[in-house]
């Protein structure tokens, strides 16, 4: 019997702009697990680096010219370059009619971010940000618990993300290339999770500082936020902690939950603990490749040209909040 391929058998043809370590070690292996996606092209300013990854993963095309890369037959672009290049690369990709997944933060500032969002709308392409933590199965479960008001009114959400990343040649330590340090690199994830769990934020206050390492960018930041719907959120992030308890805690009026082994870890099982008034403590453990889950969701959105779960507007809002915090710490 001959099987006829239907419309839903179309594959999404990806290109990657920026051939760094994350693209090599996480993104490309994750993309290879999707049946309806294929990696067609690579771009790097260093043609030797692009060729190396093309040879390693069997990618058909590679370029050091961005315009040639955009018109190499791809449908979607993953922008994994240094932060300073996001604006130009997103704008050009949108005008070339490509759907876009950008690394975080979306841009160097909110003016750039707003333009990127608008140009994507004008060109009828979808723009998403690689906020992977939203896509872990236990984060999705925690979101359901909060939305179903099983914890009652939210009082406080507490997030911690601390790693040790000494200053070096990485672009993150050059302010002209990154825009900032721990806040913009990993703090943006925490702001996104606070908004995901608690809703929109109406104020933010805190600190941005160098506690251990001296460099052009900060190695520590913490902040307290107020949610539009009431209640508060707190996060701290750092590049200066060799050992840390990275966790998520949500405190409500009638219950609480915590997530452990989620922040920072990739494939190890996370643990969700739930405390509800009048009930015994419950705990669940589950592993989940959040990058694969994000890409599977995005693949569906891009193939149908539908709004993704994480939008360019999310990147813009999170950028505005980071700028507000930085402006109060000068």
C-alpha positions, 0 to 999 in steps of 0.5 A, a space after each residue: 500500500 502506497 502512503 500519500 504524504 499530507 500537508 502535515 508531513 512538511 519539515 521545518 527547515 532551520 538555520 542557525 546564526 552563531 555557532 557557539 558552544 550552546 548551539 553545538 552541545 545543546 541546540 543541535 542535538 535537541 533539534 535532531 530529535 524532532 521528526 518535523 524539523 531539519 537543520 539545513 544551514 549554519 552561519 558564523 562570522 568564522 567560516 572555519 567554525 561553521 564548517 567544523 559544525 557542518 562536518 560534525 553534524 552533517 549539515 548541508 550548507 554553511 556561510 560566513 555571509 549572513 544574507 546568503 545564509 538567509 536565502 539558503 532555503 531555510 524557513 526559520 532561524 535560531 539566533 545564537 550570536 552575541 547579544 549585540 548582533 541580535 537586533 540586526 540579525 532579527 531585523 534582516 531575518 524578519 524582512 527575509 520572511 523567516 520565523 525566528 527563535 532568538 537567544 535571551 536577552 532579546 536585544 541590547 535595550 528596549 528600543 531595539 527590542 520594540 523595533 524587532 517585535 514591530 518588524 516581525 509583525 509587519 513582515 508576518 513572521 513569528 518571533 520567540 525567545 529561548 526561555 526554556 524553563 517554562 517548558 519543563 513538565 514540572 514547571 507546567 504542572 506548577 503553573 496549573 496548580 497556581 492558575 487553579 488557585 490551589 495555593 490560594 492568593 499568591 504571597 511570594 515567589 522566590 527564585 535563585 540561579 547561581 553559578 560560577 563563571 569567572 571572567 574570561 574571553 566569553 563575550 558575556 564579560 564585554 559590556 559592548 557585546 553583552 549589555 551586562 552580566 548575571 542579570 541579563 544572562 540568567 536574571 532574564 530567565 528568572 524575570 520570565 519565570 516570575 511573570 509566568 507564575 505571578 503575572 505582570 510586574 508593576 515595580 522592580 527594585 534591587 541591586 546590581 553589583 560585583 561581589 567576588 569578581 571584578 569585570 566590566 559586567 556585574 557578577 551578582 544581582 537580586 531584586 524584589 518585584 510587585 505583581 499587578 495582581 498582588 503579592 511579591 516576587 524575589 530573585 537572585 542570580 550570580 556568576 560567583 557561586 561555586 556551590 548553591 541551592 538553586 530553587 523555586 518556591 511559591 508561597 500562597 495563602 493556603 499552600 506552597 510548592 517548591 521545585 528543586 534540581 530545575 534551575 541550572 540542571 538540564 537533564 537530571 530529574 527535577 522534584 516538585 513538592 506540594 503542600 496544601 492546607 489539610 492534605 499530606 505533602 506530595 512530591 513528584 520527580 520527573 526529567 524533561 528535556 526542556 529544549 526539545 519540548 520548547 522546540 517541539 512547541 515552536 515547530 508547531 507554531 512556525 509551521 502553522 504561522 501561529 503565535 508561539 507560547 513565548 513571544 517577542 513581546 515577552 522579550 521586550 517586557 523582560 528587557 524593560 524590567 531589566 533596564 528599570 532595575 539597572 537604572 535604579 542601581 547606577 
